[in-house]
Amino acid sequence: MTSHRERKRERTRQAIIDAAANLFERRGYEGTTIAEIADAAEIGTRTFFSYFASKEELLFPESDARIAAAVAAIEAREPADRPVDLLLQALQDVNETNTEMASPMARLRMRLTQSVPAVRGRALQEQLDAQLEIARHLQAAFPDELDAVQAAAMVGAFIGAVTGALQVLLAERDALTDPQRLQQRMQEATEMALRPFLDG
């Protein structure tokens, strides 16, 4: 059970994200300052920096949670589980706990990644960090089945499949009207992309 302080902190964090998304949509990413985001969220600039180190960081609010979900799925593995089963389970777990990957922020993030170099750089860094961290845990869990290179390739295929599916899904006009359906289609597309690992 979360404490009142934790709930208040989470509300403030979400208020910052929502304020930033609104300003980015109206004024553009580069035309929005951190001071303006803080003002819109009704906090001070110092408080902003206690939550996020930069504008780029707040565009990726769930990155750590997604890595944690993958690591948790690997750690909770059953004897019959294959490496790819755990990656797909982690994606399902993330989709069941929140709809961030099918949110207006996700669509905005995708658009900014394609048009703003600083955001593109941050997105690539987040993706690489996630790939290395998840691959390290996966290889450690299956040392007789995967070496470090194979684990990195499998996780790279997984992350690439999710990212590729999201790029197309979020560009659809009615993408955000049914987040659960979008997530289901992303899951199905990722499973199809990883079928060679499932059939192997």
C-alpha positions in Angstrom: 0.0 0.0 0.0 1.4 3.4 -1.0 1.7 6.2 1.6 0.0 9.6 1.3 3.5 11.1 0.5 4.1 8.6 -2.3 0.7 9.3 -3.8 1.2 13.0 -3.6 4.6 12.6 -5.3 3.1 10.5 -8.0 0.4 13.1 -8.6 3.0 15.9 -8.9 5.1 13.8 -11.3 2.1 13.2 -13.5 1.1 16.9 -13.4 4.6 17.8 -14.7 4.2 15.2 -17.5 0.8 16.4 -18.4 1.8 20.0 -18.4 4.8 19.4 -20.5 2.8 17.3 -23.1 0.2 20.1 -23.4 2.9 22.8 -23.8 4.8 20.7 -26.3 1.7 20.3 -28.4 0.8 24.0 -28.3 4.2 25.7 -28.5 6.5 23.0 -29.8 9.2 21.1 -27.9 12.0 23.6 -28.5 9.7 26.6 -27.8 8.8 25.3 -24.3 11.1 26.1 -21.3 11.4 24.1 -18.1 10.3 27.2 -16.2 7.1 27.3 -18.3 6.4 23.6 -17.6 6.9 24.1 -13.9 4.6 27.1 -13.9 1.9 25.1 -15.7 2.3 22.3 -13.2 2.0 24.8 -10.4 5.4 24.0 -8.9 8.8 25.7 -8.7 11.7 25.0 -11.1 13.6 23.5 -8.3 10.8 21.0 -7.7 10.8 20.1 -11.4 14.5 19.1 -11.1 13.7 16.8 -8.1 11.6 14.8 -10.5 13.3 15.1 -13.9 16.8 16.2 -15.0 15.7 17.6 -18.3 12.8 18.0 -20.8 14.1 14.9 -22.6 13.9 12.8 -19.5 10.2 13.5 -18.8 9.3 12.2 -22.3 10.3 8.7 -21.2 8.5 8.4 -17.8 8.1 4.6 -17.9 11.5 3.5 -19.2 12.7 2.2 -15.8 9.4 0.5 -15.2 9.6 -1.4 -18.4 13.1 -2.6 -17.7 12.0 -3.6 -14.2 9.1 -5.6 -15.7 11.5 -7.5 -18.0 13.9 -8.2 -15.1 11.0 -9.3 -12.9 9.7 -11.7 -15.5 13.2 -13.2 -15.9 13.6 -13.6 -12.2 10.2 -15.2 -11.8 10.9 -17.8 -14.6 9.6 -21.3 -14.5 11.8 -24.3 -15.5 9.9 -24.7 -18.8 10.1 -21.0 -19.8 12.2 -20.1 -22.8 14.0 -16.8 -23.0 11.6 -15.4 -25.6 8.6 -16.4 -23.4 9.9 -14.1 -20.7 10.3 -11.1 -23.0 6.8 -11.5 -24.2 5.5 -12.0 -20.7 7.2 -8.8 -19.6 5.5 -6.9 -22.5 2.1 -8.3 -21.4 2.8 -7.4 -17.8 3.5 -3.8 -18.7 0.4 -3.6 -20.9 -1.7 -5.0 -18.1 -0.5 -2.4 -15.5 -0.7 0.7 -17.6 -1.5 2.1 -21.0 1.5 4.5 -21.3 2.7 3.0 -24.6 -0.7 3.7 -26.1 -1.1 7.2 -24.7 -1.1 10.7 -26.1 2.4 11.1 -24.6 3.6 8.0 -26.5 2.3 9.5 -29.7 3.9 12.9 -29.0 7.2 11.1 -28.0 7.2 9.2 -31.3 6.6 12.4 -33.3 9.3 14.3 -31.4 11.8 11.5 -31.8 11.4 11.8 -35.5 11.7 15.6 -35.6 13.9 16.8 -32.7 17.6 15.6 -32.6 17.9 15.9 -28.8 14.8 13.7 -28.3 16.0 11.3 -30.9 19.3 11.0 -29.1 17.6 10.4 -25.8 15.3 7.8 -27.3 18.3 5.9 -28.7 20.1 6.1 -25.4 17.0 4.8 -23.5 16.7 1.9 -26.0 20.3 1.0 -25.8 20.4 1.1 -22.0 17.3 -1.1 -21.9 18.7 -3.6 -24.4 22.0 -4.0 -22.5 20.3 -4.3 -19.1 17.7 -6.8 -20.1 20.2 -8.8 -22.2 22.5 -9.1 -19.3 19.8 -10.5 -17.1 18.6 -12.9 -19.8 22.0 -14.3 -20.5 22.7 -14.8 -16.8 19.4 -16.7 -16.5 20.1 -19.0 -19.4 24.0 -19.4 -19.5 23.8 -22.8 -21.2 21.5 -21.6 -23.9 22.6 -18.0 -24.7 25.9 -16.3 -24.8 26.1 -12.5 -24.5 25.9 -11.9 -28.2 22.8 -14.1 -28.7 21.1 -12.5 -25.7 21.7 -9.1 -27.1 20.4 -10.1 -30.5 17.2 -11.6 -29.1 16.5 -8.5 -26.9 17.4 -6.2 -29.8 14.8 -8.1 -32.0 12.3 -7.8 -29.2 12.7 -4.1 -28.6 12.9 -3.4 -32.3 9.6 -5.2 -32.9 7.8 -3.3 -30.2 9.2 0.0 -31.4 8.5 -0.7 -35.1 4.9 -1.8 -34.3 4.3 1.3 -32.2 5.6 3.7 -34.9 2.9 2.5 -37.3 0.1 2.0 -34.7 0.5 5.4 -33.1 0.4 7.1 -36.5 -3.1 5.7 -37.2 -5.8 8.4 -37.0 -7.9 6.6 -34.3 -5.0 5.0 -32.5 -5.8 6.3 -29.1 -9.5 5.7 -29.0 -9.0 2.1 -27.8 -5.6 1.8 -25.9 -6.2 -1.9 -25.0 -6.8 -2.8 -28.7 -3.6 -0.9 -29.7 -1.7 -2.8 -27.0 -3.2 -6.1 -28.2 -2.1 -5.4 -31.8 1.4 -4.5 -30.6 1.6 -7.7 -28.6 0.4 -9.8 -31.6 2.9 -8.1 -34.0 5.8 -8.6 -31.6 4.9 -12.3 -31.2 4.8 -12.7 -34.9 8.2 -11.0 -35.3 9.7 -13.3 -32.6 8.1 -16.4 -34.1 11.5 -17.9 -35.1 12.6 -17.8 -31.5 9.3 -19.4 -30.4 9.4 -22.1 -33.1 13.1 -22.9 -32.5 
